[in-house]
Amino acid sequence: MIETGLHVIYNTGSPLHYAVDVQDTYAGLAVFARNEAGDGLRNSVGAMAWADLLAELATPFDQERGAGFVDMRGNGLFVPDLPGCPHGGIYKGRSYVFPGGMRGHDEITDYALIDIMTDNAGFPQPWRNRFAQSAREKVDLSFRHRARMQASNALVIFMPIKGPLSSARIEILCDQDPILLNGTTVAGRIDDATIPNDGQWFKQFYFQAVATETVTVPAGGRAHVPIALHWNGDGAPCAYALALKLESDAGYLPKRRLKTDASGTGSFAVEALGLSPGDQIAVKINTEHYTAIGKIILEVV
């Protein structure tokens, strides 16, 4: 299993300050630009007390049935008594994700990674499923994805199993502790300097598919390959019923869909049609948007 709840990744060097609201049915982020002494009103379109803005932020913004529109009402206002900012901050807007309220094509699936990012001007962006967005190019390095998007990570939701946000791990990337809304609590704090700079931090929170025994395939014949899901982090069984996709570089797969049972195990058939002893069949196991959570090499005998 993975650690769930909100985790603060601090010392990131972000110039922005955040208010975060994480509940079972939604997650939201309000963004502020920190001010230096004397810059507040000069760089703003007006002023608003924190108590007044807080009353607005207490209710999540859900326009057009959870589609992910950003709430830009009031952006540019100076908040002189913004918590955590001695010289106040300028409000930049807020963005929300509602995992259970999406209409239309379902981007929230098993093996999803949800980003709420900020652009180069510091404005919040609509949420995105990173794997759905980068699947065609097979981009999974986080820094390469940010470079392509010309944006910075702010709130990241690691969702290996589709479900309520209480079953997901959520990280807020900040320079200082965020403002916590509606009773939001912090499950852990991690210094950004301790995170490996390899772009693969996310993988430890997901699972892989592995063959549970060595299987060979007779030339021209068929074999059944048992698999199991295991968490990447500790290797423990991932006990969930999941729909997976199969593809092979040789031979034949009678079925290209596989659903594991509640224990996270299953099997698929493969046929070595037209192959000879000594050939190999490579079968990739994929999720809806992410390819190769497992790759199994079968020897033809």
Residue pairs with C-beta under 8 A, 6 or more apart in sequence:
1 231
1 236
2 158
2 160
2 169
2 204
2 205
2 231
2 233
3 169
3 187
3 188
4 166
4 167
4 168
4 169
4 187
5 166
5 169
5 170
5 185
5 186
5 187
5 188
6 20
6 22
6 170
6 171
6 172
6 184
6 185
6 186
6 187
7 169
7 170
7 171
7 172
7 186
7 187
7 188
7 189
7 190
8 171
8 172
8 174
8 177
8 178
8 186
8 188
8 189
8 190
9 171
9 172
9 173
9 174
9 190
9 192
9 195
10 174
10 175
10 176
10 177
10 189
10 190
10 191
10 192
11 175
11 191
11 192
11 193
12 173
12 174
12 175
12 192
13 175
13 192
14 152
14 154
14 173
14 174
14 175
15 33
15 34
15 122
15 175
16 31
16 32
16 33
16 34
16 92
16 118
16 122
16 154
16 174
16 175
17 31
17 32
17 33
17 34
17 82
17 84
17 85
17 89
17 174
17 175
17 176
17 178
17 179
18 29
18 30
18 31
18 32
18 154
18 155
18 172
18 174
18 178
18 179
19 29
19 30
19 32
19 57
19 94
19 178
19 179
19 180
19 181
20 27
20 28
20 29
20 30
20 155
20 172
20 178
20 179
20 180
20 181
20 184
21 27
21 28
21 29
21 30
21 57
21 60
21 181
21 182
21 184
22 28
22 165
22 170
22 184
23 165
23 182
23 184
24 164
24 165
24 166
25 98
25 99
25 100
25 101
25 164
25 165
26 60
26 62
26 96
26 97
26 98
26 99
26 101
26 165
27 96
27 97
27 116
27 155
27 157
27 165
27 170
28 60
28 61
28 94
28 95
28 96
28 97
28 181
29 94
29 95
29 96
29 116
29 124
29 154
29 155
29 172
30 57
30 91
30 93
30 94
30 124
30 179
30 181
31 91
31 92
31 93
31 94
31 95
31 118
31 122
31 123
31 124
31 154
32 79
32 82
32 85
32 89
32 90
32 91
32 92
33 89
33 90
33 92
33 122
34 85
34 87
34 89
35 43
35 78
35 85
35 87
35 88
35 89
35 90
36 87
37 87
38 87
39 87
40 47
40 78
40 80
40 87
40 88
40 90
41 47
41 78
43 78
43 90
44 76
44 77
44 78
44 90
45 76
45 77
46 76
46 77
46 78
47 77
47 78
47 79
47 80
48 74
48 77
48 78
48 79
48 91
49 79
49 80
49 81
50 79
50 80
50 81
50 82
50 83
53 74
53 77
53 79
53 91
54 181
56 74
57 94
57 181
58 181
58 182
60 96
60 98
61 69
61 71
61 94
61 96
62 96
62 98
62 101
63 69
63 71
65 101
65 102
65 103
66 97
66 98
66 100
66 101
66 102
66 103
67 102
67 103
67 104
68 95
68 96
68 97
68 126
68 127
69 126
70 93
70 94
70 95
70 123
70 124
70 125
70 126
71 93
71 94
71 95
71 96
72 93
72 123
73 93
74 91
74 93
75 91
75 92
75 93
75 123
76 90
76 91
76 92
77 90
77 91
78 88
78 89
78 90
78 91
79 85
79 88
79 89
79 90
79 91
80 88
81 88
82 88
82 89
83 179
84 176
84 177
84 178
84 179
92 118
92 122
92 123
92 124
93 123
93 124
94 124
95 116
95 124
95 125
95 126
95 127
96 127
97 114
97 116
97 127
97 157
99 108
99 159
99 162
99 163
99 164
99 165
100 164
102 108
107 128
107 129
107 132
108 114
108 129
108 159
108 162
109 129
109 132
109 162
109 287
109 288
109 289
110 159
110 160
110 161
110 162
110 240
110 242
110 243
110 287
110 288
111 131
111 159
111 160
111 206
111 207
111 287
111 288
111 289
111 290
111 293
112 129
112 131
112 132
112 157
112 159
112 162
112 289
113 129
113 130
113 131
113 156
113 157
113 158
113 159
113 202
114 127
114 128
114 129
114 130
114 156
114 157
114 159
115 127
115 128
115 130
115 153
115 155
115 156
115 157
116 124
116 125
116 126
116 127
116 154
116 155
116 156
117 124
117 125
117 128
117 146
117 149
117 151
117 152
117 153
117 154
118 124
118 125
118 151
118 152
118 154
119 125
119 150
119 151
120 150
120 151
124 154
125 151
129 289
130 145
131 140
131 287
131 289
131 290
132 288
132 289
133 145
134 140
134 145
134 148
135 289
135 290
135 291
138 291
139 145
139 148
140 199
140 200
140 202
140 290
141 198
141 199
141 200
142 153
142 199
142 200
142 201
142 202
143 199
144 199
146 152
146 153
152 173
153 173
154 172
154 173
154 174
155 170
155 171
155 172
155 173
156 170
156 171
156 173
156 202
157 165
157 168
157 169
157 170
158 168
158 169
158 170
158 171
158 202
158 205
158 206
159 168
160 205
160 206
160 207
160 238
161 167
161 240
161 242
169 205
172 178
173 192
177 186
177 189
180 186
195 201
203 232
204 232
204 233
205 232
205 233
206 231
206 232
206 293
207 229
207 230
207 231
207 232
207 238
207 264
207 293
208 229
208 230
208 232
208 293
208 294
209 227
209 228
209 229
209 244
209 285
209 293
209 294
210 227
210 228
210 230
210 294
210 296
211 225
211 226
211 227
211 294
211 296
212 226
212 227
212 228
212 265
213 226
215 223
215 224
215 225
215 226
215 298
216 223
216 298
216 299
216 300
216 301
217 223
217 251
217 270
217 271
217 272
217 275
217 281
217 298
217 299
217 300
217 301
218 272
218 300
218 301
219 272
219 275
219 276
219 277
219 279
219 300
219 301
220 272
220 273
220 274
220 275
221 271
221 272
222 269
222 270
222 271
222 272
223 269
223 270
223 272
223 298
224 267
224 268
224 269
224 270
225 267
225 268
225 269
225 270
225 283
225 296
225 298
226 265
226 266
226 267
227 258
227 260
227 265
227 266
227 267
227 268
227 285
227 294
227 296
228 237
228 260
228 263
228 264
228 265
229 237
229 238
229 239
229 240
229 242
229 260
229 264
229 265
230 236
230 237
230 238
230 264
231 237
231 238
237 263
237 264
238 264
239 262
239 263
239 264
240 260
240 262
240 264
241 259
241 260
241 261
241 262
241 264
242 259
242 260
242 264
242 287
243 257
243 258
243 259
243 288
244 257
244 258
244 259
244 260
244 266
244 285
244 286
244 287
244 293
245 256
245 257
245 258
245 285
245 286
245 287
245 288
246 253
246 255
246 256
246 257
246 258
246 268
246 283
246 284
246 285
246 286
247 253
247 256
247 283
247 284
247 286
248 270
248 281
248 282
248 283
248 284
249 281
249 282
250 275
250 279
250 280
250 281
250 282
251 270
251 271
251 272
251 273
251 274
251 275
251 281
251 298
251 300
252 270
252 271
252 273
253 268
253 269
253 270
253 271
253 283
254 269
254 271
255 268
255 269
258 266
258 267
258 268
258 285
259 266
260 266
268 283
270 281
270 283
270 298
272 279
272 281
272 300
275 281
275 300
276 300
277 300
277 301
278 299
278 300
279 300
280 297
280 298
280 299
280 300
281 297
281 298
281 300
282 295
282 296
282 297
282 298
283 295
283 296
283 298
284 291
284 292
284 294
284 295
285 292
285 293
285 294
285 295
285 296
286 292
286 293
287 293
